[in-house]
Amino acid sequence: MGLRWTDIYEVVIELDENHPDVDPQYVNFPDLMAWVLALDDFEETEAHCGEQILEAIQMAWIADRE
C-alpha cells in the first residue's frame, strides 16, 4: 500500500531524502503539494488534501530537521 496524506512522518522522510538542500520553513504550499504528489509511493490526489494537511507536513519536516 502506498503513501497517503495522513502518512505525515513517512512523507516527511521521503521529502527529506528527495530535497535535502531545501529549508522546509520556506517551502510554499503549492510546491509542497507538488513534491508530495511526485513521490514514487504516493497514491492519493490533491483533492484529498487541504491547507491543514500541508501545514502538518511542513511542521513535521521542520521538526525533523531540528
N, C-alpha and C positions, 0 to 999 in steps of 0.2 A: 504494500500500500504506500502511495506517495505522500508527500508533504501537503499539509492543508494550512489555511490561515491561522488556525488555532495552535499549530505546532511551532510556537514562537521561538523556543530555545533551539530547536533543530534548524529552523530557518535562519536564526542568527549565526549559527555555526557555519552554515553554507555561505551566507553573505560575507562573513569574515574571511573565509577561505578564498572567495571569488574577488573580493575587494579589499585586500589587506592594507592598501595605502590610503584608504578613504577614512576620514574622520566622520563617524556616523552622526555626530552632533550637527553637522552642516549638510546632511543629505535632505533634499526636499522630498515631499511625499510622492509626487509623480515619478521621480527617479527611483525611489524606494520600491514603489509598486511594480515598476517595470523590471527591476532587478529580481524581485521575488518571483514574478511571473516567469522570468527567464531561467530560473533554477531547474536543473535537469529533472529532479524528482518531484517538482511541484505540479499538482494536478487540479487545482481549482482555478476559477476565473476571477477577474476583477469585480464581477457582480456580487461576489460574496464578501467583499472587503469594504471597510469603511475607515474613516479617519481614526477611530479609536484603536483599531487593529494595527494600523500603520504606526501610530504613536507608541503602542505597546512594543512592537518590534523594534522601533528606534530606541526606546528607553532600555530595552533588554540588551541591545547591541552596545549602547554606551556603557552600561553597567558591566558588560562582559569585557570591555576594553580596560576597565579600571583595575 
